[in-house]
């Protein structure tokens, strides 16, 4: 089963991904993405400090302005 980390505010995305059979992990801090194949972020606090030093190697999808269905399609495309 593919594991997808989803930022806490995106409950509609979490529900939609679970319905498609993905294991969904609630992302509250950086360590929560360990073991995730893909992550979905809200984009609200993206790069606030101007720092980009993350060690995460999986795909990151910015949900800003997208519907839950559009996000699911992007996650599907990653696998």
Secondary structure as GFF3:
##gff-version 3
##sequence-region A 1 79
A	DSSP	beta_strand	3	7	.	.	.	ID=ss1
A	DSSP	alpha_helix	11	19	.	.	.	ID=ss2
A	DSSP	beta_strand	23	27	.	.	.	ID=ss3
A	DSSP	three_ten_helix	30	33	.	.	.	ID=ss4
A	DSSP	beta_strand	38	41	.	.	.	ID=ss5
A	DSSP	beta_strand	59	62	.	.	.	ID=ss6
A	DSSP	alpha_helix	68	78	.	.	.	ID=ss7
###
